[in-house]
Amino acid sequence: MACFWKQFVYFSSLWKSNVKCYSSVTITLTFSKTFILQMLQCSHSVAASRELFKNIVFQLSRKDFDGFKKLFHRFLQVKGPSVEWIKIQRPPEDSIQPYDKIAARGLPDNVADSLNKLVVVKLNGGLGTSMGCKGPKSLISVRNENTFLDLTVQQIEHLNKTYNTDVPLVLMNSFNTDEDTKKILQKYTHHRVKIHTFNQSRYPRINKESLLPVATNMGMTGQNADVWYPPGHGDIYASFYNSGLLDQLIAQGKEYIFVSNIDNLGATVDLHILHHLVSQPNGKRCEFIMEVTDKTRADVKGGTLIQYEGKLRLLEIAQVPKAHVDEFKSVTKFKIFNTNNLWISLAAIKRLQEQSAMDLEIIVNPKTLDGGQNVIQLETAVGAAIKCFDNALGINVPRSRFLPVKTTSDLLLVMSNLYSLEAGSLTMSHKREFPTTPHVKLGSSFTKVQEYLTRFESIPDMLELDHLTVSGDVTFGKHVSLKGTVIIIANHGDRIDIPAGSMLENKIVSGNLRILDH
């Protein structure tokens, strides 16, 4: 450990220039992965700047540094793919249970007892930049002026009032979202939900060529504004443990967390899954449940469950050898994908953290900074930990439990009359004849939320819609109805205004407003 600290300080002292002299030896920034690994393994001391050492100690959390050290060290040691394709097997039948089988067992009379053992955790580290918004994505309005966070609080408050329970909400923030989120939390002071927060780690981005941190100091502004990153939601285990909140919740009698992305509006507390967890005999308690659902063509890149070396394991597309990517995307061979709705034992997280047994596959995410510099960031995924837990299980849930809002195309769906809103939960309207969600693809003119909103005087009736594609400068008047397959394309320089009260059914609307049967 001491050697790594010295080496990190040693590397850090090299950031400021391309050449630095130590002990009359000139060292240039041309380190290979192998060379840095050798440096990490050395045991002799290296002279380093005292001031820089103090700077790192006081400005970077020791626990963050320990996490980065372990992740970076493992990255340097990795050789070849993380999985051998020939060893991949289909999961045993009993390792992925159909939801209907779980629900058929019914609910106990003491639902409140089960709920009082639960904590809801939302992953709240992301910004709304991909949708043209500043600040945390959780603060974007998605339905009736309610934000993702509003809906989450309403859901849990409804549970607590209905069953007279105390289910708390925990938000895992990042350094990007923490300050703005905490300001907003004041509005929920009088709601019947206890809200806790903790921050995930802050790691330095790494120069792709030299494998050295690109930061010149520990600051977060100016040239350093984009050189730090939150290392993926797999960081939840260490950050949750390090925050002290994990122990606090265990002391309060909490046993399980339900973890999901805050932008998945289908990820609500399911009482049947919770009952399945808490009703198992102590010796056979399931420590980890991953909700999966049937894959469609829209989900071919989603991670799937496999059996690997006797363990249930999450396989992500980034781990798949190039020669097998098409096979991975096959709906016939890999029929399910991970929704990232997870139920996890708190005691098991504590045990695995204290045993340093949480070995998650590293995702190497390449990025290009604004100045054109190529960097990598090392990340982990929360679902990858499934292999570390005892009696892990997959449950094949209805598609309705996977309703993510990643784009304005998704936003249009959840704002429409396809869904009804009650106590913070969205459910498909009983007026829709088919339970499937329409495929909606809005063009680049709709990417930013504010511009998207200006293009709809009101959200169209979409109860009978199957497919909608919109491209170019298009606006919608009030009370428009869309049915079947509708394609609207405004060519460059043209504009299409769909008149108020229009009903388009199986139509193609072209740049000169011709309406043709589809």
N, C-alpha and C positions, 0 to 999 in steps of 0.2 A: 504493500500500500504506500509506504513512504517513498519507494522508488518511483511509483506512478505519479505521485504528487510532484516529485522533483522533475520528472520528465515532462509533465504537463506544463509546469512553470517554465521549463527549458524551452518547450515548443512555443509557449506564449511569448517568450522574450524574442523569438524570431519573427513574430508577426510584423513588427514595425519596419523591417527592412529585408531585402532579399539576401543580404550577406551580413553575418555577425561573427565576430572573432571571440572564441573562447579558448583559453590556455594556449594562445599562439597558434590555434588551428582554425583555419577558415572553413566554415560550414555553410553550404548553400541550400536553398529550399528546393531540393530535388529528391526528397525522400520517397521511396517506394513503399508499398504496403508491407512488404517483407521487412524492410529496414526499420520501419516504425515499430513493428511487432517485436523485433529484436531489442529495440530500445526499451520497450515496455517491460521486457523480461529481464532486463539487466538489474543488478543489485548494487552497483557502485554509485556513489553520490555524484551529483552534477551541480556545479556552482550555478546559482540563479539569483535573480534580483529579489532582495528582501521586500522592496516596495511592491513589486508585482505579486509576490506571494501573499502579502497582507491584503492587497486589492482583491485577489481571488477569494481568500478566506472570508473577508467581511462582506463582499458584494454578491457572491454566489453561494447559495445554500450548500452546506456540506453534503446534505442528503441528495440534492440535485446533482452535485458533482459525482458522488458515489454512483448514482444511477447512470450518468453519462459515461463514467469510467468503465463500468461493467458492460454497457451496451457497445461502446466503441471497441473495447478489447475483444468482445465476442465477434464483432464485425471483422476485425483484423484476422481472426483465427478461422473464419468460415472459409471452407474450400469446397467448391462445387455446389450443386443444387441442394436445397434443404430436404428434398424428398427424392427417393429413387422410384421412378415411375413403375417399375416392375413389382415393387412391394405394395403398391396401392391396391386395396381390396374394398369391396362394397361393405358398408356397415352391416353387422348382423341384424336380422329383422327386429329383434326385441330392443335394439338400441335406439330406434327411432319410432316412437309411438304415435299413432294417429290421434289427433285432438279429440275426435268423437269418443274414442275409448276412454280417455281421461275424464271427459265431461259426463260420460254415462254413469260414473260412480256417484254422481250427485254431490250435494254439499252437506256438511254436518250442521247440526243445530247451532254450534258455537263458532260461527264464521268470525265473530269478533276476536276470539282467541287466536285464530290464525293470522288475522290482519295485524294484531298487536305485535306479532313477531316479524313484521315486514317493514322494510325501508325502501322507498322509491328513489332511485338515483337517475338523474338525467345528465347526459353528456352535453355540456354547455360551453365548449371551448371554441366553437366556430363563429366566424364573422359572416355578415350578410353581403359581402362584397360580390359574390358571384351573381347576386340578384340586384346589384346596383345600390345596395344599402350600406350605410355606415353603422358601425357598432355591432353588438352581438346579434346573431341571426334570430335568437330566441325572442327578440323584441320586435320582430316584424309582425304586423297585423295580418292575420290569415282568414278570419271569419268574424263578421259583425264587430269589427274594431278590436277583437280579441287577439292578443299575440300568442305565440307558442307557449310562453311562460304563463300567461293568463289561463289558457285552457288546461295546462298541467295542474295549476293550483286549484282550479275549479273541480277537476276530476277527483283529486285527493280529498279536498274539503267535503265533497259529496259522500265519499266513502266514510269519512270520519263522523259526519253527521248522521248518516243512515245507520251505521252499526255502533255508534258511540265508541269509536276507537281513536287511537293516536298513531296514525301512520305519518311519519315525517317525510319531508322532501329534502333530498341532498342534491346540490348542483356541483358538478365538477367543472369549474371554470378554468380558463387559461389566462395568462397575463394579458391577452388581447381583450378578454371579456369581463374580467373580474370587477374592475372599477365601475363600469356602466351597469352591470348586473346588480351590484350591491346598492346602488342608488335607487334602482327600481324596486328592490325588495321592500322598501319602506311602505309601499302601497298595500302590501299584504299583511300588515301588522295585526289587523283585526280579523283576519281569516282564520278559520280553525285548521291551520296547518303550521307545524313547526318547520322552519326552513333553515337548513345548514348549508354552508359552502366550504369547499376546499379547492386549492389550486393544483393543477397538474404541473409537471416540471417545466423548466425552461432550459433547453439545450442549444449549443451553438451549431449553426450550419457549418459544413466542412467543404473546403475547396476540393473540387473533384479531382484535380491534378495532383496537388501536393498532399492531400489528406490532412491539412491543417485547418484549424478554425479560421474563419474569415473576419471575425470581430477584431477590432484594434483595441478595444477596451470593453468594460462591462456595461457600458451605457446602452440605452434603448432608443436614443434619438440620433438625428443627423445621419452620418454614414452607417451607424449601427442599427438603423431602424428596421432593417429586414434581415439581420444576420442571426437572429434567435428564432426558435420555433418551439411549439408544444409537440412532444414526440409521439403523437398518436394516442388513441384511447386505451391502448394496452398499458399505458402508464398509470391507469386508475388504481391498480393493485398497490404499487409502491407509494403513490401519492396519498391514497386513502389511509394506508397504514401509517405513513410518516406524519400525517396531519394530527393524529391522536383521536380523530373522530371515530375510527373503526372501533377502538377500545371503548370509547364512550358509549357507543350504540350497543355493543355487546353487554356492557354493564347495565344497560336499561332493559335487557331481556330480548333484544332484537336478534333474529337468527338468520334472516335472508335479505338480500337486496334484489330488487328488480331493476335491471339496468337497461336503458334504451337511449337512442338518439332523441334529442328534444324536438327535432323536426319530423319525427315519425308520429303522425297523429293517430295511427292505429294502435300504438303501444300503450294500452291502458292496463291497469291491474286486472288480471284474470283470476277469479276466485277458484276456478277448477284446478288450474295449474298450481296455485298456491296450496290448495288442500292436498294435492298429490305430493307436494314437497314435505309438508309438515306431518303427514299421516304415515310416513314410512317408519318401520322399526329402527331404533337407534343404530343398530349394527349395519343396516343397509340403507341409511339415509343417502339420498341423492344430493351431491354437493354442487352440481352444475347442470342446469337445463338450458339448452339452446333452442329457441323457437326457429323452425325452418318452415318454408312453404314451397309449393310446387313452382318450378322454374318455367318461365315463358321466354319467348324470344327476346323480350326486353331485359331479361335478367341473366343473360348467358355469361356475363363477367363476374357474377356474384360468387362468393366463396361457398363451398359445399362441404358436407361431412363425409369422411372416409374412415375406413379402418386401416391403421398403419402400425405395424409392429405391436399388435395386440391392444392398441388404444384407439378410442374414438378421437378423431383429429379434424381440425378445420384446414381445408386446402384452399388457398387463395390463388388467383390467376397469376400473381407475381411469382409464385413458387413453381409454376408449371414450365417444364422445358419447352422451348419453342416448337419442337417437333410434335408436341402433344396438345398444343393450345386448342386446335379445332376439336379434338376429342373431348377436352375439358368443357368446351362450350356446347357440346352435344346435349340436347334435352333428353335423349333416349338413355344415355349412360349415366349422366349426373342429373337426376330429376328434381333435386331440391336445392335451395340456397339459403344462406344464413340471413335472417332478418335483423340481426344484432339486438334482438330482444332476449335478454339473458337473466336467469335466476340463479343466484350464487350464494353459497353458505358463507356467512361472515366468519365463523370459527375456522373454516377451511382456508380462507384468505389469510387469516392471521397465522395459521400453522405454516402455510407454504412460504409466507414472507419471512417468518423467523427461521425457517430452514433453508432460505435462499434457493427454493426449489421451483420458482416460477420461471421456467425456461421457455420464452416466447420467440418464435421465429422473427428475424429482423427483416423489415421491409425497407429497402433502399429506395428512397424517393428522390429522383433527380429534379432540380429546379434551376431556373435561370433568373438571376437577380436583375433588377432594373438596369443596372450598368452593363449587363451582358455577361457577367461572371457565372460560370457553371458551378453549381454546388450540389451537394447531396445532403439529405437529412435522414437520419436513422429513426425508424418508427416501429411500433409494435401494435398489434390489434388485440382488443379485449377478448374476442372470441377464441383466439389462438390458445388461450390458457385451458381450454376444455380438456386437453390431454393430461393436465396436471392434477385434476380433481378425481376423487373416487366416485364410482357409480354414476358417471356422467351420462346424460340422456338427451336425445333430440326429440322434440315434439313437433309433428307436422301440423301446423295451425292453418286456419282459414286465411285466405289472401287479405281479408279485411284487417288483419293485424299488422299489415305492412302497407302503410300509407304515407310514404315520405314526401316532403315538399322540398325538392332540390332546385326547381326552376319555376318560372312563372306559368309554364304549361301545367305543372302539378298544382300550382296555386289556383288556376282557373277551375280545376276539378273540385277542389275542396270549398271554393267560394260559391259553387253552383248549387242548383236544387237537386243534384244527385245525392247530396248528403243533408241530413238533418242534424242539428246540434242540440244536445241535451246534457246538462251538467258537465260541460267541457268535453264531452265525447261526441265524435262524429260517427254516424251510422248511415249506411246506404238507404236511400228512400225506398219505402215499400211500394212506391208507385213505379219504380223501374222494374221492367219485366225480366231483365237479365242481371245476375249478380256481378258480372264482370264490369270492370272500369273501362270507359272509352279510352282509346289512344289519342292523345292530344299532342300536337307539335306546333308550337308557335315560333315564328321566325325571329330574327335578330332585332326587329323593331319593337319587340315585346320583352326583351331580356331584362331590362331594369324595371323594378316594381312601379316606380312613379310613372314611367312612360306607359307601361302596361295598363295602369288604372285609367289614364286619360283616353285610352282607345276603346273603352267600354262605358257607354252611358249607363248601362246596367248589365249584369251578367246574364248571358243567354240561357234560355231553357234548354237543358241538355239531357233530359230524362230518356230520350229515345236516340241519343247519339251513339254511334259506334266508332267513328274515326273523324278527327278534325285536323286539317293541315292549313295553316295560315302563313303566308309569306309576303313580305313587302309592306307598303304603307296602307294599312287596312284599319278601319274603325267600325264599331258596331253601335247602332242606335238602340233605343230602349225596346224591351220586350221582343227581342229576336229569338226565334226558335230554330234549333239545329237538330236534324234527325238523320239517321243512317250515316252515310259517308259524305262529308262536306269538305271540299278543297277550294281555298280562296287564294289566288295568286295575283298580286299586283306587280307588274313589271317595273323595272327601274324607271323612275320619273312619273309613273302613274300612281293614282290613288283610288282606292275603292272604299266607298262609304256604304255599308249595309244599312238600308233604311230602317227606321223604327217599325216594329210590327212585322218584319219579314219572317217568312217561314221557309227555310232551305232544307230540302230533303233529297239526299242522293244527288247533289248538284256540284258542278264545278263552276266557280265564278272566276273569270279571267280578267285581264287588265282593262278591257273595255266594257266591263260589266255585262258581258254576255252570260246568260244562265243556261247551262246545258245539262241534259240528263246524264247522270253518271252510270 
